[in-house]
């Protein structure tokens, strides 16, 4: 059965944890993989105007990102303020912090998993 056999944490920071996992692959072989685990975040896709509009305007924020060495346009997003803050409360807070706006309605759409072999969110 494929899966994790063992895991050794080699770094743990505020946002990410790096571990070296010993795993069993589907073919029965074993190996080691470096895994980056992220604490997770909430993101908001703010739609402006009439909620029934079939082609609404979307609000993006322009933010400097060190990793990309420049500015990116993104949806408002961020980390929970602590373990007691729900994902929905985090989304409301981040929207207001980053745009100054409040949502009249918020609907959870999906969870997003980064499709990369060494990066896991939440």
C-alpha positions as CSV (number, residue, x, y, z in Angstrom):
1,X,0.0,0.0,0.0
2,X,1.5,3.4,-1.0
3,X,2.0,6.0,1.7
4,X,4.2,7.5,4.3
5,X,6.4,5.2,6.4
6,X,8.2,7.8,8.4
7,X,8.7,11.6,8.6
8,X,11.5,13.7,10.0
9,X,10.9,17.5,10.4
10,X,14.1,19.3,9.4
11,X,12.7,22.9,9.6
12,X,9.6,24.4,11.1
13,X,8.8,28.1,10.7
14,X,5.8,30.4,11.2
15,X,4.3,29.5,7.8
16,X,6.0,26.4,6.4
17,X,7.4,23.1,7.7
18,X,10.0,21.1,5.7
19,X,10.3,17.4,6.3
20,X,12.0,14.4,4.7
21,X,9.5,11.6,4.4
22,X,10.2,8.0,3.8
23,X,7.5,6.7,1.5
24,X,6.3,3.6,-0.2
25,X,5.4,4.1,-3.8
26,X,2.6,2.3,-5.7
27,X,5.1,-0.2,-7.2
28,X,6.2,-1.3,-3.7
29,X,9.6,0.5,-3.8
30,X,10.6,2.9,-1.1
31,X,12.3,6.3,-1.2
32,X,12.6,9.7,0.4
33,X,10.8,12.8,-0.6
34,X,11.2,16.4,0.7
35,X,7.9,17.8,1.6
36,X,7.0,21.5,2.2
37,X,3.8,21.8,4.3
38,X,2.1,25.2,4.4
39,X,-0.3,26.2,7.2
40,X,-3.0,27.2,4.7
41,X,-4.7,30.5,3.9
42,X,-8.1,32.0,2.9
43,X,-8.6,33.7,-0.4
44,X,-11.6,35.8,-1.6
45,X,-12.8,36.3,-5.2
46,X,-14.6,39.6,-4.8
47,X,-17.3,40.2,-7.3
48,X,-18.5,43.8,-7.7
49,X,-21.9,45.0,-8.5
50,X,-25.2,43.1,-9.0
51,X,-24.9,39.5,-7.7
52,X,-27.0,38.3,-10.7
53,X,-24.8,39.9,-13.3
54,X,-23.5,37.2,-15.6
55,X,-20.3,39.1,-16.2
56,X,-19.3,40.7,-12.9
57,X,-16.2,42.8,-12.3
58,X,-13.6,41.1,-10.2
59,X,-11.5,43.1,-7.6
60,X,-7.8,42.3,-7.5
61,X,-5.1,43.7,-5.3
62,X,-1.5,44.6,-6.4
63,X,1.1,43.3,-4.0
64,X,4.8,43.1,-3.9
65,X,6.0,39.5,-3.6
66,X,9.7,38.9,-2.7
67,X,9.7,35.4,-4.2
68,X,8.7,36.8,-7.6
69,X,10.9,39.9,-7.3
70,X,8.1,42.2,-8.2
71,X,4.4,43.0,-8.0
72,X,1.6,40.6,-8.7
73,X,-2.2,41.0,-9.1
74,X,-3.9,38.6,-6.7
75,X,-7.2,38.0,-5.0
76,X,-7.2,39.2,-1.4
77,X,-5.9,36.4,0.8
78,X,-4.0,35.7,4.0
79,X,-3.3,33.5,7.0
80,X,-5.6,33.0,9.9
81,X,-4.9,35.4,12.8
82,X,-4.6,32.3,15.0
83,X,-6.0,28.8,15.6
84,X,-9.3,30.2,16.8
85,X,-10.1,32.1,13.6
86,X,-12.3,30.3,11.1
87,X,-11.4,30.2,7.4
88,X,-14.5,32.3,6.7
89,X,-13.7,34.9,9.4
90,X,-10.1,35.0,8.0
91,X,-11.5,35.6,4.5
92,X,-13.7,38.5,5.7
93,X,-10.8,40.1,7.6
94,X,-8.4,39.8,4.7
95,X,-10.9,41.3,2.3
96,X,-11.4,44.3,4.5
97,X,-7.7,44.7,5.4
98,X,-6.5,44.5,1.7
99,X,-9.3,46.4,0.0
100,X,-11.2,48.4,2.6
101,X,-14.4,46.7,1.4
102,X,-16.8,44.3,3.2
103,X,-18.7,41.4,1.6
104,X,-22.5,41.5,1.6
105,X,-22.4,37.8,1.0
106,X,-19.7,35.1,1.0
107,X,-20.0,31.6,-0.4
108,X,-17.3,29.0,0.0
109,X,-16.3,27.7,-3.5
110,X,-13.6,25.1,-3.1
111,X,-10.4,24.1,-1.5
112,X,-7.3,24.5,-3.7
113,X,-4.4,22.2,-3.5
114,X,-1.1,23.3,-5.1
115,X,-0.4,20.6,-7.7
116,X,3.4,20.2,-7.0
117,X,5.1,17.1,-5.9
118,X,6.8,18.7,-2.9
119,X,4.4,21.4,-1.8
120,X,1.3,20.7,0.3
121,X,-1.1,23.4,1.6
122,X,-3.1,22.7,4.7
